[in-house]
Amino acid sequence: MHTFQSFPGHNRTTDEWLVRIGAQIRSVRIDLGIEQEELARRASVSRGAVHGLECGTGSSLRTLIKVARVLELEDWLGDITEDERMPGPLEQLAAQQKHEREVRMRVSHSRQ
């Protein structure tokens, strides 16, 4: 099973993400000894689509998923699509306010 290397991405542009993900897809493909043409055939996409994905020049989400499945990167797909629902903005605000109240209570109790 292959995994992607983790890398900080807070300040990456969209193009930088495309290039980085494409390079990792290419690396896994080469590690598995699969030619682009073979990967394209097995993923039911064109060789040009695989090339575009690997070069970071653009690809569809459908192509990324099909290729990732052929390369047995389904764990990676699962990591980026965790079932846990992310809290919405109002829930985040409520949690932040609750935390701030708790901190104020601890500070006021420690002063007494």
C-alpha positions in Angstrom: 0.0 0.0 0.0 1.3 3.4 -0.9 0.7 6.6 1.0 1.3 10.2 0.1 4.0 12.1 2.0 2.6 14.8 4.2 3.6 18.4 3.5 2.7 21.7 4.9 0.3 23.5 2.6 -1.1 26.5 4.3 0.5 29.0 1.8 0.4 26.9 -1.4 -1.3 28.1 -4.5 -3.7 26.0 -6.4 -1.0 25.4 -9.1 1.5 24.3 -6.4 -1.0 21.8 -5.1 -1.7 20.4 -8.6 2.1 20.0 -9.2 2.7 18.4 -5.8 -0.2 15.9 -6.0 0.6 15.1 -9.6 4.3 14.4 -8.7 3.2 12.0 -5.9 0.8 10.2 -8.3 3.6 9.8 -10.8 6.0 8.6 -8.1 3.5 5.9 -6.9 2.8 4.8 -10.6 6.6 4.5 -11.2 7.1 2.6 -8.0 4.5 0.1 -9.1 6.1 -0.2 -12.5 3.0 0.9 -14.4 3.3 2.9 -17.7 1.0 5.9 -18.2 -0.8 4.0 -21.0 -1.5 1.1 -18.8 -2.7 3.3 -15.9 -5.0 5.1 -18.3 -6.4 1.9 -19.6 -7.0 0.4 -16.1 -8.5 3.7 -14.9 -10.7 4.1 -18.0 -9.3 7.5 -18.8 -7.1 8.9 -21.6 -3.3 8.9 -21.5 -3.5 12.6 -21.8 -5.7 12.8 -18.7 -3.0 10.8 -16.7 -0.3 13.0 -18.2 -2.2 16.2 -17.2 -2.8 14.9 -13.7 0.9 13.9 -13.2 2.2 17.2 -14.6 -0.1 19.3 -12.5 -1.6 21.0 -15.6 -5.1 20.2 -14.5 -7.4 17.2 -14.3 -10.9 16.4 -13.2 -11.7 15.1 -9.8 -13.2 12.0 -11.5 -9.8 11.3 -13.1 -8.0 11.8 -9.8 -10.3 9.3 -8.1 -10.1 6.7 -10.8 -6.3 6.9 -10.9 -6.0 6.8 -7.1 -8.2 3.7 -7.0 -6.0 1.9 -9.6 -2.9 2.9 -7.6 -4.5 1.5 -4.4 -4.6 5.0 -2.8 -8.1 4.5 -1.4 -6.8 5.1 2.1 -5.6 8.5 1.0 -9.0 9.2 -0.5 -10.6 8.2 2.8 -8.3 10.5 4.7 -9.4 13.5 2.7 -13.1 12.6 2.9 -13.5 11.7 6.5 -17.1 11.1 7.5 -16.9 13.5 10.4 -18.9 16.6 9.7 -16.9 19.8 10.1 -18.6 22.3 12.3 -20.2 25.3 10.6 -19.2 28.9 11.3 -21.9 29.3 14.0 -20.8 26.1 15.7 -17.2 27.2 15.6 -18.1 30.6 17.1 -20.1 29.0 19.9 -17.2 26.6 20.7 -14.8 29.6 20.8 -17.0 31.6 23.1 -17.5 28.6 25.4 -13.7 28.1 25.5 -13.2 31.8 26.3 -15.8 31.7 29.1 -14.0 28.6 30.6 -10.6 30.4 30.5 -12.1 33.5 32.2 -13.6 31.3 34.9 -10.3 29.6 35.6 -8.5 32.9 35.7 -11.0 34.4 38.1 -10.9 31.3 40.4 -7.1 31.3 40.4 -7.1 34.9 41.6 -9.2 34.1 44.6 
